[in-house]
Amino acid sequence: MSEAPRERQSKDPLRILLARRSSMGDIVLTMPTLVALRRGFPGAYIAWMVDNRFREIIEGHNCLDEVIPVPRYPGHAPIRFLRETIRSVQVLRGRKFDMTVDTHGLLKSSAFCLLSGAPRRIGFGDERRELNLLCANERAPGNSDIHAVDRYLMMAEYLNCPTEPIEFHLPIAEASQNWVDRFIEENKLTGVRPLVGLNLGASRPHKCWPPHYLAQLAEMLYKEDGVVSVLIGSPEERPLSETVQQQVTVPVIDAVGHTTIAQLLALIARCDVVVSADSGPMHVAVAAGTPVVALIGPTLPHLTGPYGDNNIVLWSQPECACRNKAGCSDYHCMREITVASAQEAVRQLLQANA
């Protein structure tokens, strides 16, 4: 559920900048660290530096005082990017932060932390990509062999912040909740249960389940279980949505590319189950408390799979286990996850959460 933005409790001078610019999934996975920082520093001023395209994910978070968007390099407009970067640096320096907490660990985040002028700039001691070690002047212990949520929480532990219970506090705006109400009414879904979200995409093609598998799953869930499927995804995934719709003979609701990020969060929160590959919407579902059927191929579930217990992971355990490396052209690890196993997983979660 959405919570009202937090009001300042005191004039505590401590000012903290949390740096996690992208992507959708990693921003969500960093939310428990934000909650832990608020527990440890209840009166501090805490801001989050994020890519402008992802600001809706964290706007309104009840543990935040401010969201500071920074530009993404557009490639085709370097002058505009430079102007926006200078403005962002001016904003950061004007806030006079005492410390930065960088869970991203890349130059695009650590350089802004350095330019903020904060005297304490904390990064992970095991993060050696790009120039992170030069920009951070304080290093927290890191462990890349644990789930990303637990890894990011090591920052909070380093600062002696209580991390239990692990909570996300996913912010869902009232306007977005109202949009979902209208969406459900317009699509004649009022009173129809259960509603299962089918997330079509992922950050790389070899992480995606074949679209004809998704079409078959929507068919089987509707005909055999009375389940209505709603297709979710970004505008870039419209071709996948069209492919699925061409192959189904039962009603499916198409929301792919028709939502803002804030509306997508609200729609995922309204679903009874979400079926998804390893992707940002999968982590959004976990944060929203929506049970997840995770379809995992090249990545490792214990590192980036759905966090918590109210989920089912279908993992083919491929021997090649490319760990999400680019260039893979053999998607057998995703094809090996059967439609029947996904249907059974959806059934189990619906029964368990009835």
Summary of the structure (lengths in Angstrom):
residues: 354
radius of gyration: 20.7
end to end distance: 18.9
largest distance: 61.1
contacts: 1202
relative contact order: 0.12
helix: 43%
strand: 16%
